[in-house]
Amino acid sequence: MAYITGLRRNKTEYTPQFIQGIDEETCIGCGRCFKVCVHDVLAYEELDEDDSAKMFMKVANPGNCIGCQACGRTCSKKCFTFEPVVL
């Protein structure tokens, strides 16, 4: 199995991990991930439950993800899942 790899500045290879999903049950909608992602991958979603609304993040534009995992590193609830792209 081959993965897409990248090259760091010091010429060592790495395998980018692209966003696969967000656990909406764990997400508290704080927006830290939204603020750190400059590639317009994420968006807020509102879930109406019994006369109260809950905000959480969703993957709106997965094709924009560059595999940096900045969103997952800023998430205090660890609700992101990532995977490499298989060639």
Sequence and secondary structure as in RCSB ss.txt:
>XXXX:A:sequence
MAYITGLRRNKTEYTPQFIQGIDEETCIGCGRCFKVCVHDVLAYEELDEDDSAKMFMKVANPGNCIGCQACGRTC
SKKCFTFEPVVL
>XXXX:A:secstr
  B  EE TTS EE   EEEEE TTT     HHHHH  SS EEEEEEEETTEEEEEEEES GGG  S  HHHHH 
TT  EEEE  B 
